[in-house]
Amino acid sequence: METFGVYLLFALLQLVAAQRTPTISYISQEQIRDIGGTVDLQCSVQYAQDFPVLWVKATKDQLPISTGTTLIIRDSRFSLRYDTASSTYTLQIKDIQETDAATYQCQVIISLSNKISAEVDLQVRRQPVISDNSTRSLVTSEGQSVQLQCYASGHPYPRISWRRENNALLPTGGSIYRGNTLKISAIRKEDRGTYYCVAENGVGKGARRNIAVEVEFAPVITAPRPRLGQALQYDMDLECHVEAYPPPAITWMKDEVTLSNNQHYSISHFATADEFTDTTIRVITIEKRQYGQYVCKAANKLGTSETQVELFETIIPVCPPACGQAHYGATVMPLSSGPLVAFAILVAAIFRNFHTKH
């Protein structure tokens, strides 16, 4: 009877064990790896000898990787080990790729409508990539409120900072601003230039985007020399410096008449940058009527500006541009030495005074 009781107890224990629900006693914690690395994902199960155990990549479409101790997918980077002592299934992934980043589930299928599962996230470190919805360039008008935006993907999540070319001060103050959005409440023409959006997360060298910011503004004109003197029959250059964007139309005027290139005037414009233009009008072989106020005028879609340059008469020629030659009526004489220059000036003055009296 005693032996029978032992067998009966053993049978009852087996029955109870057979009826126990499978459980997952251990699953790996979140794993973070670099591209090209290796990871082991472990899942320990209990009371699952008679049930299918699967590793599944939990993407939009569930992708089974293994069942039991057999791999389903054909990828040499994946391998599976089973330890009978601990009932642990270890999924190993070598040469990790960015596409391997996902949630992996360990599943025990109890019936068609019932399963238990546990999951582990595999994060793959990725260097930042600046997103397409970030600002690429900007054209605005002076005084407007603008926002420069920068977003980036990567793991860990990248930090965004802003800088300007040559470490110039940002409109927000300081040389560095941190955050996805750089806000400028009232942009000035001095704020134009190249801005750098920098994304960093400690993986690789980070990413950078150059953002060109153009600020449209009305012309600003300055005359380096607002009063210039020159003797009769000599040339003189009148200059203006124009700052404007878009590039303006520039005109020279005298006595409300627009001047143009002819035998009396030669006008030239030289753009030193998109928003800077130097303009010069050369008054050729000056006559009495050409003395007076000249107006340099610039206009674009945002406004008009002008300034005056006065040309007045002197007795002694000013060099430059009156260098190397003296005019006597239609005759031009080279001036190659100091005494000859002084002599020519003296003769010119006497000659002019003679004509003035007679």
Sequence and secondary structure as in RCSB ss.txt:
>XXXX:A:sequence
METFGVYLLFALLQLVAAQRTPTISYISQEQIRDIGGTVDLQCSVQYAQDFPVLWVKATKDQLPISTGTTLIIRD
SRFSLRYDTASSTYTLQIKDIQETDAATYQCQVIISLSNKISAEVDLQVRRQPVISDNSTRSLVTSEGQSVQLQC
YASGHPYPRISWRRENNALLPTGGSIYRGNTLKISAIRKEDRGTYYCVAENGVGKGARRNIAVEVEFAPVITAPR
PRLGQALQYDMDLECHVEAYPPPAITWMKDEVTLSNNQHYSISHFATADEFTDTTIRVITIEKRQYGQYVCKAAN
KLGTSETQVELFETIIPVCPPACGQAHYGATVMPLSSGPLVAFAILVAAIFRNFHTKH
>XXXX:A:secstr
 HHHHHHHHHHHHHHHHHHS  EEEEE   EEEETT  EEEEEEEES TTS EEEEE SSS EEEEETTEE S  
TTEEEEEETTTTEEEEEE S  GGG EEEEEEEEEETTEEEEEEEEEEEEEEEEE TTS  EEEEETT  EEEE 
 EEEES  EEEEEEGGG   TTSSS EESSEEEESS  GGG EEEEEEEE SSTT EEEEEEEEEEEEEEEE S 
SEEEE TTS EEEEEEEEEES  EEEEEETTEE  SSSSEEEEEEEEETTEEEEEEEE S  GGG EEEEEEEEE
TTEEEEEEEEEEE SS  TTTS SEEEETTEEEE  SHHHHHHHHHHHHHHHHHHHH 
